[in-house]
């Protein structure tokens, strides 16, 4: 098993930036693809970005060019740098760990991001 804990959410004006962090612990980090998801009020949870242990990062079309996901395997950390934030980015952001072999998913409790003037 792996545990993941998010941090770094908050409130920001449109056009601003935030950096989310996800700390993982408990299992072999390289077995997991890591991702960020978000869920806005009244909407389904959606993938924002994900990265396997080794490979290419994928982004939702709505965040391409604005968000950057990075992964530090040595520190068991995943980051989401969010620039040029828009009101529609407002959501609870969740860190996800997905086991490559078993398919098990582990979720953090989420961190709120609010973009408003």
C-alpha positions as CSV (number, residue, x, y, z in Angstrom):
1,X,0.0,0.0,0.0
2,X,0.9,3.6,-0.4
3,X,-0.3,6.7,1.4
4,X,-0.5,10.1,-0.4
5,X,-1.0,13.5,1.2
6,X,-1.6,16.7,-0.7
7,X,-0.6,20.2,0.2
8,X,-0.4,23.6,-1.4
9,X,-4.0,24.5,-2.3
10,X,-5.4,27.9,-1.6
11,X,-7.1,30.9,-3.2
12,X,-5.7,32.9,-6.0
13,X,-6.8,35.5,-8.5
14,X,-7.2,34.7,-12.2
15,X,-3.9,34.6,-13.9
16,X,-2.1,33.6,-10.7
17,X,-0.1,30.5,-9.9
18,X,-0.1,27.7,-7.3
19,X,2.0,24.7,-6.7
20,X,0.5,21.6,-5.3
21,X,2.6,18.9,-3.7
22,X,1.9,15.2,-3.0
23,X,4.0,13.2,-0.6
24,X,3.9,9.4,-0.9
25,X,4.9,6.9,1.7
26,X,4.6,3.2,2.5
27,X,5.5,1.3,-0.6
28,X,7.8,1.1,-3.5
29,X,7.2,4.4,-5.2
30,X,8.4,3.2,-8.6
31,X,5.6,0.7,-8.8
32,X,3.1,3.5,-9.1
33,X,1.9,5.9,-11.7
34,X,1.1,9.2,-10.1
35,X,-1.5,11.6,-11.1
36,X,-3.6,14.7,-10.2
37,X,-7.3,14.7,-10.5
38,X,-9.8,17.4,-9.7
39,X,-13.5,17.6,-8.9
40,X,-15.5,20.7,-9.1
41,X,-18.9,21.1,-7.4
42,X,-21.6,19.2,-9.2
43,X,-19.1,17.6,-11.6
44,X,-17.3,14.3,-11.9
45,X,-13.7,13.8,-10.9
46,X,-11.5,14.3,-13.9
47,X,-7.9,13.6,-14.7
48,X,-5.6,16.7,-14.7
49,X,-2.2,15.1,-15.4
50,X,-0.5,11.8,-14.8
51,X,3.0,10.3,-15.1
52,X,4.2,6.7,-14.9
53,X,7.4,5.9,-13.0
54,X,9.2,6.1,-16.3
55,X,7.5,7.6,-19.3
56,X,5.6,10.5,-20.7
57,X,3.4,12.8,-18.7
58,X,-0.2,13.2,-19.9
59,X,-2.3,16.3,-19.5
60,X,-5.9,17.1,-19.9
61,X,-6.5,19.4,-22.9
62,X,-7.9,22.1,-20.6
63,X,-4.6,22.5,-18.7
64,X,-2.0,21.9,-21.5
65,X,0.5,24.7,-21.6
66,X,-0.5,26.0,-18.2
67,X,0.1,23.1,-15.8
68,X,3.3,21.1,-15.3
69,X,3.5,17.8,-13.4
70,X,6.8,16.7,-12.1
71,X,7.9,13.6,-10.2
72,X,10.9,13.1,-7.8
73,X,11.2,9.4,-7.3
74,X,14.0,9.8,-4.7
75,X,11.9,12.0,-2.5
76,X,8.6,10.2,-3.3
77,X,7.1,13.5,-4.3
78,X,4.9,14.7,-7.1
79,X,4.2,18.3,-7.9
80,X,1.7,20.2,-9.9
81,X,2.8,23.7,-11.0
82,X,-0.3,25.6,-12.1
83,X,0.1,28.8,-14.0
84,X,-2.3,31.2,-15.6
85,X,-5.1,29.9,-13.4
86,X,-8.7,30.4,-14.5
87,X,-11.9,30.4,-12.5
88,X,-12.8,27.1,-14.2
89,X,-9.8,25.5,-12.5
90,X,-11.6,25.9,-9.2
91,X,-11.9,22.4,-7.7
92,X,-10.7,20.0,-5.1
93,X,-7.5,18.5,-6.3
94,X,-6.6,14.9,-5.5
95,X,-3.3,13.1,-5.7
96,X,-3.6,9.5,-7.0
97,X,-1.2,6.6,-6.9
98,X,-2.0,3.8,-9.4
99,X,-0.2,0.5,-9.0
100,X,1.2,-0.6,-12.4
101,X,0.5,-4.3,-11.9
102,X,-2.4,-4.7,-9.5
103,X,-4.3,-1.7,-10.7
104,X,-5.0,-0.6,-7.2
105,X,-5.7,3.1,-6.7
106,X,-4.8,5.2,-3.6
107,X,-6.2,8.7,-3.0
108,X,-5.3,11.6,-0.9
109,X,-8.0,13.6,0.9
110,X,-7.7,16.5,-1.5
111,X,-6.8,20.1,-1.4
112,X,-9.0,23.0,-2.4
113,X,-8.0,25.4,-5.2
114,X,-10.1,28.5,-5.7
115,X,-9.6,30.9,-8.5
116,X,-11.6,34.0,-8.1
117,X,-11.3,37.8,-8.4
